[in-house]
Amino acid sequence: TASWWNAGPQPGSDKGKVVLSIHTYRNGGAVGNELYEGGEPTLEAGDVIKLYDDLGSVACYEYTETQKILAVDYDPDSTIMVDSDGAPMVTIIVCWDFDKATEDWASRVFIYGKAV
């Protein structure tokens, strides 16, 4: 249900943001829709996000905040999504605000958690 961006830190790393992309469907029904239901985050401060690998290892992150950014305002040189050297975190990205006229998503939602 999620894809890991393998050019960044691995889940469980001791520094940097682990980047996951989770699908959102324009008519609902995807995990991304559930994480940002009705335009509001469904996670609450302190909720734990657990990432498992095929061998049964687990990396845990405590939800801290959600930030929505218009795609046109995203600065690829910022650390909003990618940060290989900062504190160990997870960043989950979901697309939001589907624009029927352009058939594209106008916003990205960044869901953050700190390593625990």
N, C-alpha and C positions, 0 to 999 in steps of 0.2 A: 504493500500500500504506500510505500515511500521509496524514493530513490536517493542514494547518497552521492554527493558530488565528490568523486574520488581524487580531485586535484587539491583538496584541502585536508585538514586533520581528520583522522579516523575517530569514530566514537570511542570514548574512553581516554583520548589523548590528554596530556597534562597541560596543554596550552592551545589556544585558538578555537575558532568556531567550527563545529561540525555542521555542515550544510546539508539539509534534507529538503527535497522537493516533494510535495504531496498534491495530488490532483484535486481540482475543483471542477464540477460539471455545472454548466450554465443553468440546468434545470434541477440542480440538487442531486443528492444521493452519493456523493464522494466524501472521503475522509476530510478533505479541505473544507467542504461545506459544513461538516460537523464541527470543525475546529473554530470556525468563524461564522457561526449561525446567525442569520439576520443582521450581519454587519457588526457583530459584537463577539469578542472572544468567549469561548465556552470554558476555557481553563480558568482556574482561580489560583491566586497566589498560594504557593506551597504544593500544588499538584505536582506529582512526579511523572516524568516522561521516561519510559524505560525502552532502551534500544537493545535488541538481542541479535547476536550473530548466529550463523549456522552451527557453531560448536557449543552454543548455550551460554556464552559469555554475555554479560549484561552491563551496559553503561547507563547510569541514572542521572537525570537532570531535573532540577526544580524550576517549574515555570515561574518567570519573573514579570514578563510584560509582552504586549503585542503592539506593533507599530504598522500602520498602513501608509503606503507611499504611492503616489501616482507614478506610473511607469515612466512618463516623460520627465519627472523630477529625480529619478534615480541616478546617482553619481557612481559609476562603476569603480572609481578610485576611492570611495568611502569604505568604512568598515561596517556599514549597515548589514551587509551580507557576509562578506569574506574578511576574515582577520586570522591570519595564521599564527600570530605571535601574542595575542591578548589572553585574557583569562579563559580557562576552559569552559566552553558553552556549546549549546546546540542552537541553531537557527533553522526553523522550519519555515519554508516559503510556500504560500498558496496564492494562486491568482484570484483576483476579485474584480468586481465591477465590469461584467461582460458588456461590451458595446456591440449591439446588434448591427449597427451601421457599418462598422469596420471588421466585424467578426473577430475581435481581439479583446484581450483583457486590459482594462485601463489602469488597474492598480495591482500592487503586490502587497501581501500581508506577511509580515515577519513576526514569527512567534519565537520568543527567546526563553531559554532555560539555562541556569548555571549548574555546573557539575556538582554532584553531591556524593 
